[in-house]
Amino acid sequence: MRKTVITIILSIALYANAFCQINQISHELPTQKHRFSLSTTYLSFMNFEEEKTNTHHYELHLGYQLSPKDRVGIKLATWKLFAPMGMPMAEQLEFDEANFYPGRLRETGLGFSYQRRLWKGLFVATEILPQLKTYLDSDNRKIANGFKLYTSYHLGYHVSLFKDRFYLEPQIHCQYWPIDNNVPVAFKVMDDEWNNYFLFEPNLYLGVNYEY
């Protein structure tokens, strides 16, 4: 419980710091146009595996450039898990069916993101995604609903393409979900074997910038 409270407080403080900079933007950048971005992760294009291990992962980010170094955004994501998210990468890549859920878990959420540019294209970012969960049995029938607070912490590099009209952001991120409730017993038995965090996942975001 203490870790959960600390995580929530730190996340709120980070976002408060980002939004407090809005009052300074007009003085720092009087001629800057409003800039928006639309991006997704490469996982949104990887939904061609066999159904047993297909996560049906779809993710969309709408960003707003507060300043040359600060970007805030809205994140929309959905996926279906066939195994616990806290399994280390080595176990996940083995696809050992002994580690599979007795069904599937669909998670869908709408959340927020904040990115801070450190040096040239190097950046850090955090994403907070409250999620609604739907548990399905092996016959694809709903058996329970739940809630998860999913957070992730990123270190990456912004690669500009075509005068920054398009961009790539290769990155490494860590995930942590301090709140995860109403888990059916059969699923909880599987989750309890692993952590409520996942470290050092490689990822690649693909995006487009536009302005008015």
GIHU-V889000 format. One record per backbone hydrogen bond with DSSP energy under -1.0 kcal/mol. CO is the residue of the C=O (numbers start at 1). NH is the residue of the N-H. Records with the same first field share a line. If there is no record, write none. Layout:
CO: NH  NH
This chain:
1: 5
2: 6
3: 7
4: 8
5: 9
6: 10
7: 11
8: 12
9: 13
10: 14
11: 15
12: 16
13: 17
14: 18
15: 19
16: 20
19: 22
21: 24
24: 28
25: 29
29: 32
34: 212
35: 65
36: 210
37: 63
38: 208
39: 61
40: 206
41: 44
42: 45
43: 46
50: 53
55: 80
58: 78
60: 76
61: 39
62: 74
63: 37
64: 72
69: 117
70: 66  67
71: 115
72: 64
73: 113
74: 62
75: 111
76: 60
77: 109
78: 58
79: 107
81: 105
82: 101
84: 87
88: 92
89: 93
96: 99
97: 100
101: 103
104: 136
105: 81
106: 134
107: 79
108: 132
109: 77
111: 75
112: 128
113: 73
114: 126
115: 71
116: 124
119: 122
121: 158
122: 118  119
123: 156
124: 116
125: 154
126: 114
127: 152
128: 112
129: 150
131: 148
132: 108
133: 146
134: 106
135: 143  144
136: 104
137: 140
141: 137
144: 135
146: 133
147: 181
148: 131
150: 129
151: 176
152: 127
153: 174
154: 125
155: 172
156: 123
159: 168
161: 166
162: 165
165: 209
166: 161
167: 207
168: 159
169: 205
170: 157
171: 203
172: 155
173: 201
174: 153
175: 198
176: 151
179: 149
184: 188
185: 189
187: 191
188: 192
190: 193
191: 194
196: 177
198: 175
201: 173
203: 171
204: 42
205: 169
206: 40
207: 167
208: 38
210: 36
